[in-house]
Amino acid sequence: MDWGLTYPAHIHSWKWVSYGEIRGFSYYMPYDTHMIGSDIYQTLALVLEHTYRMKVGPGITNPRSRIAPVTANSMATLNEIGPGRAILGISTGNTARRAMGFPAAKVAEVRECVEICRKLLKGEEALYIEGPDRYMDKERRRYVKFLNPEGGFYNLKDPIPIFIAGSGPKMLELAGELGDGVILFGTIGESFLNYCLEHIKIGAQRAGKKLEDLYILVMTAFHILRKGETLESKSVKRAVGPFVASSLNLTALAVVNYETKGKTEAAKGEPLPEDVREGIMRFAKAYAAEELGPERKHLKLYSEYLLGWKEEHDPLVTPEVIKTSTLTGSPEEIRDTIHRMEEQGVNQIMIQPILDPYETIDSFHENIMSKY
């Protein structure tokens, strides 16, 4: 099992990520959420400069915030700083886009972006299509490629794996079809993880691959219950609740879009396993506030996103969904859960420190990694 760290991109995160490397973590893939965190590529460049083996990449970027040729350039540049240590994580950009009040990219856009990036990163030509839009009256189709591959500007020699993130059936299947790896959010419960893996398998088979050919990474939060704490304790909800709300909101919205093309009230969550369906679908409106108006409501809804606890989420963050989406419990329970996930096909557990990063890293190393 590999161990990784994630966080909203933070320009000073190299300090605790480099400490995490000493403690045995080998991946760092922060969120590319422009209005919430620092710039992702400046953050990752600093991490590469202050680590020796850590593999890094956006976890995740998206095709609407950064066009494919620009993303390919950013990744190839990281690959020059840390040869063979760059990983491209990409998906629809649900959080990054919604934090600006805009919708996420479509599945077809992600497919196109992955295909362009993969060709460019191999040193090949790729067809890039621009417009029509508010600035262009017609579509333009142009071939692009890196023009100075030997100049030390970027590294195209060391392969850059592409990990695709998914929460709903369509993106999970695309991830299985096109990805070298797959990023999952909060899929800790056995039935929830199996649901995702089954859709990934469908996509993999479409491309002539097996599930075992893919690197499966699960992002989650982590908390060891202290004396007197239960899954209903406020301290526990503060420690993992922000991740629970975020990850399950992504899943619920993806299922809504899959079932009803965005009509939340009509969605029943039927693609999800029955034992987790109700708990997850309650998060579909976790970040909704229609009374605030479309131009500014996201400014309130996404403040402290993934970092701070919101009291309005308290009724949603039940013991059941905490267990479904996070590693919370005794050290023995958490290690047993990870062993079961490994048997299901997971290759990496990636945790987000929500409170103190150093304390989280030490606790996870001492209680989980060193005894796994």
C-alpha positions as CSV (number, residue, x, y, z in Angstrom):
1,M,0.0,0.0,0.0
2,D,1.2,3.5,-0.9
3,W,0.5,6.5,1.3
4,G,-0.2,10.0,0.1
5,L,-1.2,13.5,1.2
6,T,-3.7,16.0,-0.2
7,Y,-4.8,19.5,0.7
8,P,-6.1,22.7,-1.0
9,A,-3.0,23.9,-2.8
10,H,-1.0,26.0,-0.3
11,I,2.3,27.7,-1.1
12,H,3.8,26.9,2.2
13,S,2.7,23.2,2.2
14,W,6.2,22.1,1.2
15,K,7.2,22.5,4.9
16,W,4.9,19.7,6.1
17,V,4.9,17.7,2.9
18,S,8.7,17.4,3.1
19,Y,8.2,16.2,6.7
20,G,5.6,13.8,5.5
21,E,8.2,12.3,3.1
22,I,10.5,11.6,6.0
23,R,7.6,9.8,7.7
24,G,7.0,7.6,4.7
25,F,4.4,9.4,2.5
26,S,5.3,9.2,-1.2
27,Y,2.6,11.2,-3.0
28,Y,1.2,14.7,-2.7
29,M,-1.7,15.8,-4.9
30,P,-3.3,19.0,-3.7
31,Y,-6.6,20.4,-5.0
32,D,-6.5,22.8,-7.9
33,T,-9.1,25.2,-6.5
34,H,-8.0,28.6,-7.6
35,M,-10.3,30.8,-5.5
36,I,-9.7,28.7,-2.4
37,G,-6.0,27.9,-2.4
38,S,-2.7,29.0,-3.9
39,D,-1.7,28.4,-7.4
40,I,-1.2,24.6,-7.9
41,Y,1.9,24.6,-10.1
42,Q,3.9,27.1,-8.0
43,T,2.9,25.0,-4.9
44,L,4.1,21.8,-6.6
45,A,7.3,23.3,-7.9
46,L,8.3,24.2,-4.3
47,V,7.4,20.7,-3.1
48,L,9.6,19.1,-5.7
49,E,12.5,21.4,-4.7
50,H,12.2,20.4,-1.1
51,T,11.6,16.7,-1.4
52,Y,13.6,13.8,-2.9
53,R,11.2,11.1,-3.9
54,M,7.7,12.5,-3.5
55,K,5.5,12.1,-6.6
56,V,3.4,15.2,-7.1
57,G,0.6,16.5,-9.3
58,P,-2.7,18.4,-9.2
59,G,-5.4,16.4,-7.5
60,I,-7.2,17.5,-9.6
61,T,-7.2,20.1,-12.4
62,N,-9.8,20.5,-15.0
63,P,-10.2,21.4,-18.7
64,R,-12.2,24.6,-18.3
65,S,-9.9,26.4,-15.9
66,R,-6.7,25.5,-17.8
67,I,-6.8,24.6,-21.5
68,A,-5.1,21.3,-22.5
69,P,-1.9,22.7,-24.0
70,V,-1.3,24.9,-21.0
71,T,-1.9,21.9,-18.6
72,A,0.5,19.8,-20.6
73,N,3.2,22.5,-20.5
74,S,2.8,22.9,-16.7
75,M,3.1,19.1,-16.2
76,A,6.1,18.8,-18.5
77,T,7.8,21.7,-16.6
78,L,7.2,20.0,-13.3
79,N,8.7,16.9,-14.9
80,E,11.9,18.9,-15.7
81,I,12.1,20.0,-12.0
82,G,11.5,16.5,-10.7
83,P,12.1,14.0,-13.5
84,G,9.7,11.0,-13.3
85,R,7.9,12.5,-10.2
86,A,5.1,14.3,-12.0
87,I,1.5,12.9,-12.2
88,L,-1.4,14.6,-13.9
89,G,-4.7,14.4,-12.0
90,I,-7.7,15.6,-13.9
91,S,-11.5,15.6,-13.9
92,T,-14.5,17.9,-14.3
93,G,-13.3,20.4,-11.7
94,N,-16.5,20.4,-9.7
95,T,-15.1,22.3,-6.7
96,A,-12.9,24.6,-8.6
97,R,-15.6,25.7,-11.0
98,R,-18.5,25.9,-8.4
99,A,-16.3,28.0,-6.1
100,M,-16.5,30.6,-8.9
101,G,-20.2,30.0,-9.4
102,F,-19.8,28.1,-12.7
103,P,-20.7,24.6,-13.7
104,A,-18.1,21.8,-14.0
105,A,-16.7,20.6,-17.3
106,K,-18.6,17.9,-19.2
107,V,-17.3,14.3,-19.5
108,A,-16.6,14.8,-23.2
109,E,-14.3,17.8,-22.4
110,V,-12.3,15.7,-19.9
111,R,-11.9,13.0,-22.6
112,E,-10.7,15.5,-25.1
113,C,-8.3,17.2,-22.6
114,V,-6.8,13.8,-21.6
115,E,-6.3,12.8,-25.2
116,I,-4.5,16.1,-26.1
117,C,-2.3,16.1,-23.0
118,R,-1.3,12.5,-23.5
119,K,-0.2,13.1,-27.1
120,L,1.7,16.3,-26.2
121,L,3.5,14.7,-23.3
122,K,4.7,12.0,-25.7
123,G,6.1,14.7,-27.9
124,E,3.4,14.2,-30.6
125,E,1.2,16.6,-32.4
126,A,-2.3,17.0,-31.1
127,L,-5.4,18.7,-32.6
128,Y,-6.6,21.5,-30.4
129,I,-10.0,23.1,-31.2
130,E,-10.9,26.6,-30.0
131,G,-14.2,28.5,-30.1
132,P,-16.7,29.5,-31.0
133,D,-17.4,31.6,-27.9
134,R,-18.1,35.1,-26.8
135,Y,-14.8,36.3,-28.2
136,M,-14.6,34.2,-31.4
137,D,-17.3,33.9,-34.1
138,K,-16.1,30.6,-35.5
139,E,-14.3,27.5,-34.5
140,R,-10.5,27.2,-35.2
141,R,-8.8,23.8,-35.4
142,R,-5.0,23.8,-35.0
143,Y,-2.3,21.2,-34.5
144,V,0.0,22.0,-31.5
145,K,3.1,20.4,-30.1
146,F,6.1,21.2,-27.9
147,L,8.5,23.1,-30.2
148,N,11.7,23.0,-28.1
149,P,11.8,19.5,-26.6
150,E,15.7,19.5,-26.2
151,G,16.1,23.0,-24.8
152,G,15.6,22.1,-21.1
153,F,12.3,24.0,-20.9
154,Y,10.4,20.8,-20.1
155,N,10.8,17.1,-19.8
156,L,9.1,14.8,-22.3
157,K,11.4,11.8,-21.8
158,D,10.1,10.6,-18.4
159,P,6.5,9.3,-18.7
160,I,3.8,11.3,-16.8
161,P,0.9,9.1,-15.7
162,I,-2.6,10.5,-16.0
163,F,-5.0,9.8,-13.1
164,I,-8.6,10.6,-13.7
165,A,-11.0,11.3,-10.8
166,G,-14.6,10.3,-10.8
167,S,-17.6,10.3,-8.5
168,G,-20.5,9.4,-10.9
169,P,-21.0,6.5,-13.2
170,K,-19.9,8.3,-16.4
171,M,-16.7,9.7,-15.0
172,L,-15.8,6.5,-13.3
173,E,-16.2,4.6,-16.5
174,L,-14.1,7.2,-18.4
175,A,-11.4,7.0,-15.7
176,G,-11.3,3.2,-16.2
177,E,-11.1,3.6,-20.0
178,L,-8.5,6.4,-20.3
179,G,-6.7,6.6,-17.1
180,D,-3.4,5.2,-16.0
181,G,-4.9,5.6,-12.5
182,V,-8.1,6.5,-10.9
183,I,-8.7,9.0,-8.0
184,L,-11.7,8.3,-5.7
185,F,-13.1,10.6,-3.0
186,G,-14.2,9.2,0.3
187,T,-15.0,5.7,-1.0
188,I,-14.2,3.9,2.3
189,G,-17.3,1.8,2.9
190,E,-17.2,-1.7,1.3
191,S,-20.3,-1.4,-0.8
192,F,-19.5,2.2,-1.8
193,L,-16.0,1.3,-3.0
194,N,-17.4,-1.8,-4.9
195,Y,-19.9,0.5,-6.7
196,C,-17.1,2.7,-7.9
197,L,-14.8,-0.2,-8.9
198,E,-17.6,-1.9,-10.9
199,H,-18.0,1.3,-13.0
200,I,-14.3,1.7,-13.4
201,K,-14.1,-2.0,-14.6
202,I,-16.8,-1.3,-17.3
203,G,-14.6,1.5,-18.7
204,A,-11.4,-0.5,-18.4
205,Q,-13.0,-3.4,-20.3
206,R,-14.1,-0.9,-23.0
207,A,-10.4,-0.2,-23.6
208,G,-9.3,-3.8,-23.4
209,K,-7.9,-3.4,-19.9
210,K,-8.5,-5.1,-16.5
211,L,-9.2,-3.4,-13.2
212,E,-5.8,-4.7,-12.0
213,D,-4.1,-2.7,-14.8
214,L,-5.1,0.6,-13.1
215,Y,-3.6,2.3,-10.1
216,I,-6.5,3.1,-7.6
217,L,-6.1,6.0,-5.2
218,V,-8.6,6.9,-2.5
219,M,-8.6,10.4,-1.0
220,T,-10.1,10.6,2.5
221,A,-9.9,12.1,6.0
222,F,-8.5,10.4,9.1
223,H,-9.1,10.5,12.8
224,I,-8.4,8.2,15.7
225,L,-11.1,8.3,18.3
226,R,-9.8,9.6,21.6
227,K,-11.0,8.5,25.0
228,G,-14.6,9.5,25.4
229,E,-15.2,10.4,21.8
230,T,-17.8,8.8,19.6
231,L,-18.7,9.2,16.0
232,E,-21.3,11.8,17.1
233,S,-18.8,13.9,19.0
234,K,-18.4,17.5,17.8
235,S,-14.6,17.1,17.9
236,V,-14.9,14.2,15.5
237,K,-17.2,16.1,13.1
238,R,-14.7,19.0,13.1
239,A,-11.8,16.6,12.4
240,V,-13.4,14.8,9.4
241,G,-16.7,16.6,8.7
242,P,-15.4,19.1,6.1
243,F,-14.2,16.2,3.9
244,V,-17.4,14.2,4.5
245,A,-19.5,17.0,3.2
246,S,-17.3,17.8,0.3
247,S,-16.7,14.2,-1.0
248,L,-20.3,13.1,-0.6
249,N,-21.7,16.3,-2.1
250,L,-19.6,15.5,-5.2
251,T,-21.0,12.0,-5.4
252,A,-24.6,13.1,-4.8
253,L,-24.4,15.8,-7.5
254,A,-22.8,13.3,-10.0
255,V,-25.6,10.9,-9.4
256,V,-28.2,13.6,-9.8
257,N,-26.8,14.6,-13.1
258,Y,-26.6,11.0,-14.2
259,E,-30.2,10.2,-13.3
260,T,-32.1,13.4,-14.0
261,K,-29.8,15.9,-15.8
262,G,-29.5,18.0,-12.7
263,K,-33.0,17.9,-11.3
264,T,-32.1,17.3,-7.6
265,E,-35.7,16.7,-6.4
266,A,-36.3,14.0,-9.0
267,A,-33.2,12.0,-8.3
268,K,-33.5,8.8,-6.2
269,G,-29.8,7.8,-6.1
270,E,-30.6,4.4,-7.6
271,P,-27.1,3.8,-9.0
272,L,-25.7,3.9,-5.5
273,P,-25.7,0.8,-3.2
274,E,-28.9,0.7,-1.2
275,D,-27.2,0.7,2.2
276,V,-25.5,4.1,1.6
277,R,-27.9,5.7,-0.9
278,E,-30.0,7.7,1.5
279,G,-27.1,9.1,3.5
280,I,-25.2,10.1,0.5
281,M,-28.1,11.7,-1.4
282,R,-28.9,14.0,1.5
283,F,-25.7,15.8,0.6
284,A,-27.0,16.9,-2.8
285,K,-28.0,20.3,-1.4
286,A,-25.1,20.6,1.1
287,Y,-23.8,23.7,-0.8
288,A,-27.1,25.2,-1.9
289,A,-28.5,28.6,-1.0
290,E,-30.8,29.8,-3.7
291,E,-32.0,32.7,-1.7
292,L,-28.6,34.4,-2.0
293,G,-28.8,34.7,-5.8
294,P,-26.5,33.2,-8.4
295,E,-24.0,36.1,-8.7
296,R,-22.6,35.8,-5.1
297,K,-24.0,32.8,-3.3
298,H,-20.8,30.7,-4.0
299,L,-18.7,33.3,-2.1
300,K,-20.4,32.3,1.1
301,L,-21.0,28.6,0.4
302,Y,-17.3,27.9,-0.4
303,S,-15.6,30.0,2.2
304,E,-13.4,27.6,4.4
305,Y,-14.4,24.8,2.0
306,L,-12.6,21.5,3.0
307,L,-11.0,23.3,5.9
308,G,-13.6,24.6,8.3
309,W,-16.6,22.9,9.9
310,K,-20.0,24.3,8.9
311,E,-22.7,23.9,11.6
312,E,-25.4,23.5,8.9
313,H,-23.8,20.2,7.9
314,D,-24.2,18.7,11.4
315,P,-27.5,16.8,10.7
316,L,-26.0,15.4,7.5
317,V,-22.7,14.1,9.0
318,T,-24.0,11.0,10.8
319,P,-21.9,8.1,12.2
320,E,-22.9,6.1,9.1
321,V,-21.6,8.5,6.5
322,I,-18.4,9.1,8.6
323,K,-17.7,5.4,8.3
324,T,-18.7,5.4,4.6
325,S,-16.3,8.1,3.6
326,T,-13.5,8.4,6.2
327,L,-11.0,6.4,8.2
328,T,-12.3,7.1,11.6
329,G,-12.2,4.7,14.6
330,S,-9.6,2.9,16.6
331,P,-6.1,2.2,15.0
332,E,-7.1,-1.5,14.8
333,E,-10.4,-0.7,13.0
334,I,-8.7,1.6,10.6
335,R,-5.9,-0.9,9.7
336,D,-8.5,-3.6,9.2
337,T,-10.4,-1.3,6.9
338,I,-7.3,-0.5,4.8
339,H,-6.5,-4.2,4.5
340,R,-10.0,-4.8,3.2
341,M,-9.7,-1.9,0.7
342,E,-6.4,-3.3,-0.5
343,E,-8.0,-6.7,-1.1
344,Q,-10.7,-4.9,-3.1
345,G,-8.0,-3.4,-5.3
346,V,-6.9,-0.1,-3.8
347,N,-3.3,0.8,-4.2
348,Q,-3.0,4.0,-2.2
349,I,-4.6,5.8,0.7
350,M,-4.2,9.6,0.5
351,I,-5.3,11.6,3.5
352,Q,-6.1,15.2,3.9
353,P,-5.0,16.8,7.2
354,I,-8.0,19.0,8.3
355,L,-6.6,20.2,11.6
356,D,-2.9,20.2,12.3
357,P,-0.9,18.6,9.4
358,Y,2.1,17.6,11.5
359,E,0.0,16.0,14.1
360,T,-2.0,14.2,11.5
361,I,1.1,12.9,9.7
362,D,2.6,11.7,13.0
363,S,-0.6,10.0,14.1
364,F,-1.1,8.2,10.8
365,H,2.5,7.1,10.7
366,E,2.6,5.8,14.3
367,N,-0.8,4.2,14.4
368,I,-1.3,3.0,10.8
369,M,1.7,3.0,8.5
370,S,4.3,1.7,10.9
371,K,2.1,-1.2,12.0
372,Y,0.4,-2.0,8.7
